[in-house]
């Protein structure tokens, strides 16, 4: 059983890794992103060390807002949205006046994490190109990321693409059901983590790995809170 404070601390540690990665990416860019990235890395290290997490998370939220304004929205799509969500909910859990409101903030994060998987599966299952494997074929064949030729060749295997498409769709749709038991949730999170890792290694979607993992401890706590 994971306690609330333990879940928050575990999430903050993983979140710090995610933010360091994002900050280093900005450090390779132009000004003012380079300066903002450097500040983000420094703050993330302090968060990793557990130094006044509420203040650090508040500062990181301000930086996140500046970057969102700078790029007129999420620079890296869903990963930026998840970053802001995790930061906000963890910050609110520290400043919440009572345990009840602390649990509300973290419960909302857990709900959004589950919903993100279900929503992704729903969008895919109503899309004909995902149902027939064409969408995943296109992902591997014409991805804009600098992937290997071996990775691109996966797109030339239509039957494998069809099977993989439906495996992804079904897993994402049934993910919320994993909350029914701790064992099923742990197994689902392992599969989901490996899924994000594969996307990072094969398709270059490296930001999604750490930031989605950062919410997993909160979801484990949430499941315990619901059924224990």
QUINORUR-V39978 format. One record per residue. RES is the residue in one letter. SS is DSSP state (H for helix, E for strand, C for the rest). PSI is psi in degrees with one decimal (* if undefined). OMEGA is omega in whole degrees, -180 to 180 (* if undefined). Layout:
# QUINORUR-V39978
[[RES:SS:PSI:OMEGA] [RES:SS:PSI:OMEGA]]
This chain:
# QUINORUR-V39978
[[X:C:131.7:-180] [X:C:129.9:180] [X:C:160.1:-176] [X:H:-49.6:-179] [X:H:-36.8:178] [X:H:-40.8:179] [X:H:-43.0:180] [X:H:-45.0:-179] [X:H:-42.6:178] [X:H:-42.0:179] [X:H:-39.4:-180] [X:H:-37.0:179] [X:H:-47.3:-180] [X:H:-38.7:178] [X:H:-38.9:179] [X:H:-41.4:176] [X:H:-43.0:180] [X:H:-42.7:-177] [X:H:-33.1:175] [X:H:-44.4:178] [X:H:-47.6:180] [X:H:-42.7:-179] [X:H:-41.2:179] [X:H:-33.7:176] [X:H:-42.5:178] [X:H:-32.3:-180] [X:H:-21.2:180] [X:C:-3.1:-176] [X:C:-150.3:-179] [X:C:170.5:174] [X:C:148.0:2] [X:C:1.5:-178] [X:H:-33.8:-179] [X:H:-44.6:179] [X:H:-42.8:178] [X:H:-38.2:178] [X:H:-41.6:179] [X:H:-44.5:178] [X:H:-40.2:179] [X:H:-41.3:178] [X:H:-44.8:-180] [X:H:-44.8:179] [X:H:-36.9:-180] [X:H:-36.9:177] [X:H:-41.2:177] [X:H:-38.9:177] [X:H:-39.8:178] [X:H:-36.3:-179] [X:C:-5.9:179] [X:C:26.8:-177] [X:C:108.6:179] [X:C:67.2:-173] [X:H:-36.5:-179] [X:H:-43.7:-180] [X:H:-43.3:-179] [X:H:-43.5:-179] [X:H:-34.9:176] [X:H:-44.8:179] [X:H:-40.2:179] [X:H:-33.6:176] [X:H:-40.3:177] [X:H:-45.1:178] [X:H:-42.1:179] [X:H:-42.2:177] [X:H:-39.5:178] [X:H:-43.7:-180] [X:H:-38.3:177] [X:H:-40.5:177] [X:H:-40.7:-179] [X:H:-42.3:-177] [X:C:11.1:178] [X:C:40.9:179] [X:C:-174.9:-179] [X:C:122.5:180] [X:C:-36.6:-177] [X:C:33.7:174] [X:C:-132.8:-174] [X:H:-31.3:-179] [X:H:-36.0:177] [X:H:-38.9:178] [X:H:-43.3:179] [X:H:-37.1:178] [X:H:-48.0:180] [X:H:-39.4:-179] [X:H:-47.3:-180] [X:H:-45.2:179] [X:H:-46.9:-177] [X:H:-46.7:-177] [X:H:-38.8:177] [X:H:-41.0:177] [X:H:-46.7:180] [X:H:-32.5:179] [X:H:-27.4:179] [X:H:-33.6:-176] [X:H:-1.7:180] [X:C:136.8:-176] [X:C:-25.4:-179] [X:C:165.7:177] [X:H:-34.6:179] [X:H:-49.2:-178] [X:H:-29.3:174] [X:H:-44.1:179] [X:H:-32.9:177] [X:H:-45.6:-179] [X:H:-45.0:-178] [X:H:-34.3:176] [X:H:-36.4:177] [X:H:-40.6:177] [X:H:-43.9:179] [X:H:-42.5:179] [X:H:-45.0:-178] [X:H:-34.9:177] [X:H:-49.2:177] [X:H:-43.4:-177] [X:H:-32.3:-180] [X:H:-39.0:178] [X:H:-46.9:-179] [X:H:-45.0:-180] [X:H:-41.8:178] [X:H:-42.9:178] [X:H:-39.4:180] [X:H:-44.4:179] [X:H:-36.8:180] [X:H:-43.5:-172] [X:H:-23.5:178] [X:C:-2.0:179] [X:C:118.7:-176] [X:H:-37.7:-179] [X:H:-30.5:175] [X:H:-36.8:-179] [X:H:-32.8:-179] [X:C:3.3:176] [X:C:-5.4:-177] [X:H:-39.3:-178] [X:H:-45.2:180] [X:H:-34.5:175] [X:H:-43.8:179] [X:H:-37.0:179] [X:H:-46.0:-179] [X:H:-35.0:-172] [X:H:-39.6:-172] [X:H:23.0:178] [X:C:140.8:-179] [X:C:-11.3:-179] [X:C:149.8:-179] [X:C:78.3:-179] [X:C:167.5:-177] [X:C:161.4:177] [X:H:-32.6:177] [X:H:-41.3:178] [X:H:-42.7:-180] [X:H:-28.8:-179] [X:H:-20.9:176] [X:H:-32.7:180] [X:H:-12.0:180] [X:H:9.9:180] [X:C:82.4:-171] [X:H:-37.3:-179] [X:H:-41.2:178] [X:H:-39.9:178] [X:H:-39.0:179] [X:H:-46.4:179] [X:H:-44.9:180] [X:H:-38.9:179] [X:H:-47.4:-178] [X:H:-31.5:175] [X:H:-44.2:179] [X:H:-46.8:-178] [X:H:-50.0:-177] [X:H:-40.3:179] [X:H:-46.0:-178] [X:H:-37.6:-180] [X:H:-37.7:-176] [X:H:-0.3:-177] [X:H:-44.7:180] [X:H:-27.3:180] [X:H:-17.4:180] [X:H:-15.3:179] [X:H:-8.9:-176] [X:H:-25.1:177] [X:C:158.1:-178] [X:H:-38.9:-179] [X:H:-46.9:-180] [X:H:-35.5:179] [X:H:-45.1:180] [X:H:-44.0:179] [X:H:-42.4:180] [X:H:-39.5:180] [X:H:-34.7:176] [X:H:-45.9:179] [X:H:-44.5:-180] [X:H:-42.0:178] [X:H:-42.5:177] [X:H:-34.6:177] [X:H:-46.9:179] [X:H:-37.2:178] [X:H:-42.1:178] [X:H:-40.9:178] [X:H:-37.5:179] [X:H:-43.5:-177] [X:H:-39.7:-174] [X:H:-36.8:-171] [X:H:-2.0:178] [X:C:11.6:180] [X:C:62.2:-171] [X:C:-25.4:-178] [X:H:-29.2:-175] [X:H:-26.7:-174] [X:H:-63.2:-174] [X:H:-39.8:-173] [X:H:-35.4:176] [X:H:-38.4:178] [X:H:-29.6:-177] [X:C:-22.7:179] [X:C:-9.0:-177] [X:H:-43.5:179] [X:H:-35.0:179] [X:H:-38.4:179] [X:H:-37.6:177] [X:H:-43.6:176] [X:H:-42.3:-178] [X:H:-41.6:179] [X:H:-42.4:176] [X:H:-39.2:-179] [X:H:-35.0:-178] [X:H:-39.0:-169] [X:H:4.6:179] [X:C:*:*]]
